[in-house]
């Protein structure tokens, strides 16, 4: 079964995405910060990560940098409710697989999830 990690400090958003993922028979894990699940990320336990760009005391750029240093290759979809084009540029430059507006383009997030899971071995 494919495993998806949803990292977002918005509890409601984490719940909505994880419920949708579970309805598609994906195993969903959630966390308000990437540091809480750093060990699991290091063990490459996830097929895909969906993460908010800005978290309480960190940005997802820190996770992307950590993954580069550790040579961890897990696709990451970065989302943001902020309408700042620099976030998209920074996330993609740092190694994010895709970047979407959290509020308006959730359908693209799910389409991307679906496409990556099709490529992942069961």
QUICOR-V746452 format. One record per residue. N is the residue number from 0. RES is the residue in one small letter. PHI is phi in degrees with one decimal (NA if undefined). Layout:
# QUICOR-V746452
n=N res=RES phi=PHI
n=N res=RES phi=PHI
This chain:
# QUICOR-V746452
n=0 res=x phi=NA
n=1 res=x phi=-73.8
n=2 res=x phi=-118.4
n=3 res=x phi=-117.7
n=4 res=x phi=-107.8
n=5 res=x phi=-110.3
n=6 res=x phi=-111.3
n=7 res=x phi=-160.1
n=8 res=x phi=-81.5
n=9 res=x phi=-93.2
n=10 res=x phi=-56.9
n=11 res=x phi=-62.9
n=12 res=x phi=-64.8
n=13 res=x phi=-57.2
n=14 res=x phi=-63.5
n=15 res=x phi=-61.9
n=16 res=x phi=-67.3
n=17 res=x phi=-69.0
n=18 res=x phi=-63.8
n=19 res=x phi=-62.3
n=20 res=x phi=-64.6
n=21 res=x phi=-64.3
n=22 res=x phi=-65.0
n=23 res=x phi=-96.1
n=24 res=x phi=64.0
n=25 res=x phi=-101.1
n=26 res=x phi=-82.2
n=27 res=x phi=-111.5
n=28 res=x phi=-121.9
n=29 res=x phi=-131.4
n=30 res=x phi=-158.9
n=31 res=x phi=-78.4
n=32 res=x phi=-149.4
n=33 res=x phi=-72.2
n=34 res=x phi=-64.7
n=35 res=x phi=-65.4
n=36 res=x phi=-120.8
n=37 res=x phi=-55.4
n=38 res=x phi=-62.4
n=39 res=x phi=-66.2
n=40 res=x phi=-63.9
n=41 res=x phi=-61.9
n=42 res=x phi=-84.0
n=43 res=x phi=56.8
n=44 res=x phi=-82.2
n=45 res=x phi=-117.2
n=46 res=x phi=-84.4
n=47 res=x phi=-157.9
n=48 res=x phi=-123.3
n=49 res=x phi=-114.3
n=50 res=x phi=-139.4
n=51 res=x phi=-71.0
n=52 res=x phi=-65.3
n=53 res=x phi=-108.3
n=54 res=x phi=-111.3
n=55 res=x phi=-51.8
n=56 res=x phi=-121.1
n=57 res=x phi=-159.1
n=58 res=x phi=-118.5
n=59 res=x phi=-71.2
n=60 res=x phi=-58.9
n=61 res=x phi=-61.8
n=62 res=x phi=-65.5
n=63 res=x phi=-60.7
n=64 res=x phi=-64.4
n=65 res=x phi=-59.2
n=66 res=x phi=-65.9
n=67 res=x phi=-62.8
n=68 res=x phi=-60.8
n=69 res=x phi=-89.4
n=70 res=x phi=57.8
n=71 res=x phi=-101.8
n=72 res=x phi=-114.4
n=73 res=x phi=-123.0
n=74 res=x phi=-58.9
n=75 res=x phi=-127.4
n=76 res=x phi=-97.6
n=77 res=x phi=-99.8
n=78 res=x phi=-125.9
n=79 res=x phi=-155.7
n=80 res=x phi=-87.2
n=81 res=x phi=-80.2
n=82 res=x phi=-91.7
n=83 res=x phi=-123.6
n=84 res=x phi=-62.1
n=85 res=x phi=-65.6
n=86 res=x phi=-59.7
n=87 res=x phi=-60.1
n=88 res=x phi=-60.8
n=89 res=x phi=-64.2
n=90 res=x phi=-65.0
n=91 res=x phi=-66.7
n=92 res=x phi=-62.7
n=93 res=x phi=-80.9
n=94 res=x phi=119.0
n=95 res=x phi=-63.3
n=96 res=x phi=-75.6
n=97 res=x phi=-155.5
n=98 res=x phi=-138.6
n=99 res=x phi=-135.2
n=100 res=x phi=-68.3
n=101 res=x phi=-59.6
n=102 res=x phi=-84.2
n=103 res=x phi=-98.5
n=104 res=x phi=-123.0
n=105 res=x phi=-60.6
n=106 res=x phi=-62.2
n=107 res=x phi=-67.1
n=108 res=x phi=-60.2
n=109 res=x phi=-68.5
n=110 res=x phi=-64.6
n=111 res=x phi=-65.9
n=112 res=x phi=-56.3
n=113 res=x phi=-58.2
n=114 res=x phi=-63.5
n=115 res=x phi=-68.6
n=116 res=x phi=-70.0
n=117 res=x phi=-63.7
n=118 res=x phi=-82.1
n=119 res=x phi=-80.1
n=120 res=x phi=-69.2
n=121 res=x phi=-76.3
